[in-house]
């Protein structure tokens, strides 16, 4: 293999580029990015960057020394719009084509937007440009803020806005935010963080639309109420970056469908990161993991199989993420299920400092902690021991 193109100048894309060089690939390496920025760290966008404690330069994921070692040809600010699978030719928005022997899809996901999102004062937070626009909006006077969606990103934005001394409301359609991920008891604990810090949490209410003309003035609820807002932030999920693959033969279904080794339905094409949906034989519908840790591990497996031209290793990453909210470090690993028994191993949820395990059939399936990093690390190993990386070839 003499040339590889990575589509997606993200953490997953940069990790794939590093893995290619680490695994001995010395050919032409091209990285295509829809954004104008080289890879940067996204987790701080909703926290220190929004608070003005961190600048754009502090988010860079690699330095000049690594830049020289990787010898990447960067093609930035020009999104991929089509793929010719026979020639592995990526066509860009400006008409340019990049042909290579191998392809890594790391196009991530884009924030979903509600109707009316083109009004001034309405934001999403997925990219550095998004964060810069939101930070500017929050600095104009003392705006009232409504966050639509009580996800982790929504909670982090609410925490940052509260730290800025702003009036904040979180609107969540579900009875409790995060219940599908954490289960009802632990979701209730996390919901309590908002109340602890004076943030209004409205659960079980649907958003009907946005109020205002050229600029947003509020959020309309399905029951007829209007929540006043100068700034609205939408945290209502993401869409995987797969539109450009239409007609390419690369199978997609809420992401790029891959085998356990991150290989797609087209030979010589692999996928990794937020966009990849891995499926194991006999299991459905597969899983797409949108976590930072996954973007640093999955591309290594994808590249190994790409260079081998065969399935030589499966991705066995145990999902892990963290979230900083209201001065609390929340960590979660594994996958919780509806019938899991939740057992607090240390601390007290009422004090916002504890470590708990999720048990199913007598085994630890997930671990949750608030401000207990050392117990969390110990308990997390009990999950990892059940699902080590599996080599399937020699």
C-alpha positions, 0 to 999 in steps of 0.5 A: 500500500503506497498511499492512504487518505484519512477523511476527517481531521478529527482526533480519530483521524489524527490517531489513524495517521499516527497509527499508520506511521507507527505501524510502518506505513511510509507512503503518501498520507493525506488527511482531509478535513471539512473544518479549516482547523487542524485536529484539536481537543473538543472536550474543553470546548464546553468547559474551560474554553467557554469560560475563557480560561483556554484559548484556541492555541491550547487545544492543538493535539500535536506540535511542530515536531510531530507534524514533521514526523508524520509528514501529512498532506493536509487538505483542510476546509474542503469537505468530502462530497463523494466516494468512487469505491472502485478507484478509492477516489474521494471527491471534495467540494471544490471538485478535486479528487484524491485517489489512494490505495487505502481509505480511513473514514473518520468524519465523526458527527454533526450536531442536530438542529431544530427548525428555526436554528438560523435565528441569531442567538441560536447555537450548537456546540460541536466545533471550535467555530461553534464554541467561539460563536457561543462564547461571544454570545454569552459575553454580550451583557447578561443573557438568559440561556435555555439549553434544549437537551439534558445530555452530558454536553448540555449539562456541561454548557449549563455548568459553564453558564452558571459559573458565568453567573447567568440565568440558565434553564435546561429543557429535557423531553425525557422524565430524567436526563441521562436515564438511558445511559445511567439508569433512573437512580443515578440519573436522578443524582446527576439531575440534582447537580443542576438544582444544587447550582440554581439551574432550572431543569424542566423535564418531560416537556417537548419543544414545539419551536423557537420564538422570535424573528431575526433573533431568538426570544424564547423556546416554545413548549408543546404545552403552550408555555414560552421560556424566555431566552436571549441565547438558546443552545441545542444539545439534541444529539448528532448525525453521523457524517455519512451523507457524502458516502451515498451511492458509494457502496459503503453500507451506512445505518446511523453511521458506517457499518463495520465488522468487528475490525472496523472494516466496511463493506468496501475493500480497502476502506475502514472507519473509526471514531464517532462515525463507525458502527461496529457489528458482531456476527449474530448481534444487532443493531451494532454500536456506535460509540461517541467517546474521546477514549474510543477515538484514541483506541479504535483507529489503531485497530482499523489501521492494522486491518487496513494495512494487513488487508484482512481481519487480524484484530477486533476492536474490544474497547470498553466504552468510557467517558467523563464529564465535568459539571459544577465542579464534579468529575463524573466518570462512567465505563461499560454499558448499563442495562435496564435490569442492572442492580446498582450498588454503591461501593464507596461514598454517598451519592447525596454528597456528590462523591461516590463510586457505584457498580452496575451488576448483571448476572453477578458480574460488573457491567458498568461503573459510575463515579463522582469525584472518586477517581481512584476507586473508579480506576480500580472498579473499571479494571473489573470490566476491562478484564472481561473484554480484553482486545482479541487478536484473531490472526497471526 
